[in-house]
Each structure stands twice: as C-alpha cells, then as structure tokens.
Amino acid sequence: MTGAVAAAPRWYAHRFNRAVVYRVATAVASALPRPARLRVAAALAGIGSRRFPAERAVVRRNLARILPGAPVRELDVLAAAVFRHFAICFADLITTNRRADLDGLVAAIEGMAELEKVVGAGRGLVVLTAHLGNWELAGRMLARDGARPTHVVVAAEADPAVERFLRGGAGPVRFVTPTAPTVSLSLVAALRRGEIVALQGDRGLGTRGDVLLPFFGAPAPFPLGPFVLARAAGAPVVPAFCLLDADHRYRIVVGAPFPVDAGAETAALGRWVSVLEGMVRRHPAQWFNFFDLWSPSA
C-alpha cells in the first residue's frame, strides 16, 4: 500500500477547545510560578486521563503499536505520561504565548551546526516538525532572533476566537492558515527570498496530496505537500523537534537537512517518516495523538 492515496481523516476534537477555556486557564496558570504551575497541570492531567477513557484507550493502543510486546503495566504508565506531558506543554504554551524571550525554557539545541551551514548560504528552509513535544514553542524558537522571517503553517481552529487568542497580534512568527488557493505561491516566494517555512508532517490532510506509507508496521497517511513545496522552491527540508526533558526544560533537536529532487517527493516523504518513527519510538510519551492515526476515517 506504499504510496497509495489516503482516505479523508476524521481528526480528534473536544468540547474544551474554546477561547473562554484558554483565557481562564491562562489567567490561572500565569498567576503561579512555573514549578507550581506544572504541578497543577500534572494533577489535572491525571484527572483528565480518567475522565476521558475513550481517549486514554486510543493513546494506549497507539503506544502498543509503537512498542510491540511492552508489558501492560508499562503501557498504562506511558499512557498517563502522555496526558501529563501534554498538560505541561499546554501550560507553557499559553503562558509564553507570542513571546520571544524563551531562553529560560530551553536547555539545549542539538544539530545547529548543519543548519547554520544552510542558513549561512542564504537559502530558504522548510522546517518539518510533528505533534511531538512542544511543537508550537519550536516555531517561536526559530524566529526568536529575528534573523529570518519565519512562517508557521497551522490548521485553522474550529473556534476562530481560539485562533485569535493563540496567534493574533504582534509576535516573532507569521502564522499561515492554508485556506486561500494562493497560499502555496506565497510560501514558495518566501522560501526563494531565503525565509523559513515551518510545517507539521505527522498527520494527513484528507486531500489527494496525502500518501500512505508504512509507520510502525502499518500504512498511515502523511502529507506530501511540504516536499512538493520544498522541491518547487529549491529549499532543503530540515526535521526539527522540541522535546521536554526530565528537568522540565526543552531540548530542540535539529536533524540533517536534505534536498528534495524533482520526481522524488514521495521518497523524501519516506525519509521524513523514517526520522519521525525513530523520534516517536524514543519519546513515545510525548507524541500527542488522541486518535488512531492508522485509521483516521473510522
């Protein structure tokens, strides 16, 4: 089934994805010092994992696919850790929203040497990340010094007020919602000017541009669009992840840049999926997918 076109996905949504919830959570979280804030987030995650049994069951099934043969107890512990890590990342997101001064949260940046070579050559970059760790924080880190205009492509929120809350106003990055038919042309132009375009690459979009590729032993849909974009602009693809360490600071991991040749977009996608699989296997409790990636239309 490698290379087959995927069916339209039905992504996960929940009733708490509303602006009023974000505002209340931000007000409460911002009133606490970060250690206390993270303890509260972790406690609420424990309650949430019990109050959302369907989501917990899906997370556990995903973990069983990622770690075949893992004992039942280990899967239960990891499933609880997924909720806990998600809550911590969410707390950091809403309290640092639209800020550029994030150095205190970041312990290390790995793999910058190769990236700096590309940056030094003045070329545009397609930075590809995933719902692994604090991906929104990673986008802000890319633009923190203002050296390169950075465009972060995001899916439209179901509630426009959430969109305005998270991404409205001045900030270090330009958020792009791919709704207009000319968005791709503007992104290609940005890359040709030597700018950065950041996208997520671990969920298909339900379009003809989705491709089924093996992922932990079974076909799953992934978007081909980032690689078509990179090839059109002549820009390399750079995998990048923002992972939460044990000390509750983040580590940015930047992979080796690679080109996308004409006619080799699917092969480049396969290279990305291989990188993603390795990262998810090493950090399964930070992959925040609360649905069955392998059967998204179910």
Secondary structure, DSSP 8 states (H G I E B T S, - for coil): -TT-B---------TT-SHHHHHHHHHHHHTS-HHHHHHHHHHHHHHHHHH-HHHHHHHHHHHHHHSTT--HHHHHHHHHHHHHHHHHHHHHHHHSTT-S--GGGEEEEESHHHHHHHHHTT--EEEEE-SBB-HHHHHHHHTTT-SS-EEEE----SSHHHHHHHH-SS-SSEEE-TTSTTHHHHHHHHHHTT-EEEEE-SS--SSTTEEEEEETTEEEEEE-HHHHHHHHHT--EEEEEEEE-TTS-EEEEE---B---TT-HHHHHHHHHHHHHHHHHH-GGGB---S-TTSTT-
